[in-house]
């Protein structure tokens, strides 16, 4: 219930896996891994290839403590609600169609109390994160593009 909330507490879901002989005991993965990554990760741990059409990433190298490239970001969007956002190790930026956006500094404000979206010193971070959100939605031909692209255009205009 209420997992469609924009706050991190709705999205931070612990995952525990015990697999003696395959996963080293006391392994902790601090990188950002999303729910959409679960299928690919389990298949990766089992050595089973995916079809290639799935969204998400295989985090099994992180679990196996392998040195593998990993972009530390997770996207949030909903198929029936006009919401889109991104979590990085530093920020959470989220847009809701027709409403105010939110930007939280996850390091200095882990309780997500101060919305920094309207602060001028965060314009560059907002532009960068917005571009990453749009790239993600374009990659998957998201239906949200029709309302997200004007958000990108308004940032390009400096507003």
C-alpha positions in Angstrom: 0.0 0.0 0.0 1.2 3.5 -0.9 4.2 2.3 -2.8 3.3 4.9 -5.4 4.6 7.6 -3.1 7.5 9.6 -4.3 9.5 9.4 -1.1 12.4 7.0 -0.7 10.8 5.1 2.1 8.2 3.7 -0.4 11.0 2.5 -2.7 13.7 1.3 -0.4 12.9 -2.4 -0.1 15.5 -4.8 1.4 16.3 -8.0 -0.4 17.8 -10.9 1.4 19.3 -13.8 -0.5 21.0 -16.9 1.0 22.8 -19.2 -1.3 25.7 -21.0 0.3 28.5 -21.7 -2.1 27.2 -19.2 -4.7 26.9 -15.9 -2.6 29.5 -15.1 0.0 28.1 -14.7 3.5 27.6 -11.2 4.8 27.6 -9.7 1.3 26.0 -6.2 1.3 25.2 -4.4 -2.0 25.1 -0.6 -1.4 24.5 0.3 -5.1 21.1 1.3 -6.2 19.2 -1.7 -7.6 15.5 -1.4 -8.5 12.5 -3.8 -8.5 12.7 -3.9 -12.3 16.2 -5.4 -11.9 15.1 -8.4 -9.9 14.3 -10.8 -12.8 17.5 -10.2 -14.6 19.5 -10.5 -11.4 18.0 -13.8 -10.4 18.5 -15.2 -13.9 22.1 -13.8 -13.9 22.8 -15.7 -10.6 21.4 -18.8 -12.1 23.3 -18.4 -15.4 20.2 -18.2 -17.5 20.1 -15.7 -20.3 17.2 -13.2 -20.6 15.3 -12.7 -23.8 16.8 -9.2 -24.2 13.4 -7.4 -24.2 13.3 -6.9 -20.4 13.8 -3.6 -18.7 16.2 -3.5 -15.8 19.7 -4.7 -15.3 21.5 -7.8 -14.0 23.0 -6.9 -10.6 24.3 -10.5 -10.1 27.9 -9.2 -10.5 27.4 -6.9 -7.6 26.1 -9.7 -5.5 29.0 -11.9 -6.5 31.4 -9.1 -5.6 32.7 -8.9 -9.1 34.3 -5.7 -10.4 31.6 -4.7 -12.9 30.5 -1.3 -14.3 27.3 -0.1 -12.6 25.5 3.2 -13.1 24.2 4.0 -9.7 20.7 5.1 -10.5 17.2 3.8 -10.3 14.2 5.3 -12.2 10.7 5.6 -11.0 7.6 5.7 -13.1 4.2 4.3 -13.0 2.2 3.0 -15.9 -1.1 4.6 -14.9 0.1 7.6 -12.8 1.9 10.5 -14.5 5.0 10.3 -12.4 8.7 10.0 -13.4 11.9 10.3 -11.4 15.4 9.2 -10.7 17.3 8.2 -7.6 21.1 8.5 -7.7 23.5 8.2 -4.8 23.3 12.0 -4.4 19.8 13.0 -5.4 16.2 12.1 -5.9 14.4 14.2 -8.6 10.7 13.4 -9.4 8.1 15.0 -11.5 4.3 14.6 -11.3 2.3 15.8 -14.2 0.7 19.2 -13.4 2.2 19.4 -10.0 5.4 20.8 -8.4 8.6 18.7 -8.8 10.7 17.5 -5.9 14.5 17.4 -5.5 16.1 16.0 -2.4 19.7 15.7 -1.5 19.8 12.1 -0.3 23.1 12.6 1.5 22.5 15.8 3.5 18.7 15.3 3.9 18.0 11.6 4.2 14.6 12.3 5.8 13.6 14.2 2.6 12.4 17.3 4.4 13.8 20.1 2.2 12.6 20.3 -1.4 15.5 21.9 -3.3 13.8 22.1 -6.6 13.3 25.8 -6.6 16.8 26.6 -5.4 18.9 28.2 -8.2 22.1 26.5 -7.1 20.6 23.1 -8.1 19.7 24.1 -11.7 22.6 22.2 -13.2 21.9 19.0 -11.2 18.2 19.3 -12.2 19.1 19.6 -15.9 21.4 16.6 -15.7 18.9 14.4 -13.9 16.0 15.5 -16.1 18.0 14.6 -19.2 18.7 11.1 -17.7 15.0 10.7 -16.9 14.1 11.6 -20.5 16.8 9.3 -22.0 15.4 6.4 -19.9 11.8 7.1 -21.1 12.9 7.5 -24.7 14.8 4.2 -24.5 11.6 2.4 -23.5 9.1 4.5 -25.6 7.3 5.5 -22.4 3.8 6.9 -22.8 4.9 9.6 -20.3 7.1 11.3 -22.9 4.1 13.4 -24.0 4.2 15.3 -20.7 7.9 14.9 -19.9 9.3 16.5 -23.0 7.7 19.9 -22.2 9.5 19.7 -18.8 12.8 19.3 -20.6 12.0 22.2 -22.9 11.1 24.5 -20.0 14.5 23.7 -18.4 16.3 24.5 -21.6 14.6 27.9 -21.6 16.1 28.6 -18.1 12.8 28.5 -16.2 
